[in-house]
Amino acid sequence: MFNNSAINELWSLKINPSDLYNIERSLNDNPETGGGHTYIQVPRGNVENLLSFLHQDYPRNGSSITLEVGVQQNPEMPLEKIEFWSKSAGRMRIAQQNRHRHNRHSAWSPERGFPSLEPGQDTRDASRILQDIGGLHIYIARCSEGSLWAGFTKGIPSKNENSLPFVDILWGNTTGGYWIYEEKIF
């Protein structure tokens, strides 16, 4: 699953129906009342975990934290940027993720098996899709040599994946989280 590299840290986030809808809605699908963000929202309860993974403090308004991240499913692809921005009320967002308006990170693309919506589908459809696949988590992993890799999980873990030390933040109903390797000295 992780290019045979040792994972030192991993951050994950469960994608909810409104985020899937907003990062998948087509160009001519704009809410009449405004809004309709094009990013993945990191709820306040997950920000501390994200900042721990980023090794950063909360960015001041108008500032971002940018990572160069590889595609876990295809390590030969060039690195791509993922930007994390501060948002009101202590939340953060992963910017520019609507695939019809921006260049979403390739690790989270339909070409890699990431769920997608057809034009005209809405949050109810996104909810049904997420329920049908058994949930969706995105992640970024930091390997022992410092490389960063993005990917996603859906459904339930395989027998091998179930033995991973960070299985609890990558599958199921968890909202995501942060895992760091801790060497045990006896």
Secondary structure, 3 states (H helix, E strand, C coil): CCCCCCEEEEEEEECCHHHHHHHHCCCCCCCCCCCCCCCEEECHHHHHHHHHHHCCCCCCCCCEEEEEEEECCCCCCCCEEEEEEECHHHCEEECCCCCCCCCCCHHHCHHHCCCCCCCCCCHHHHHHHHHHHCCEEEEEEEECCCCEEEEEEECCCCCCHHHCCCHHHHCCCCCEEEEECCCCCC
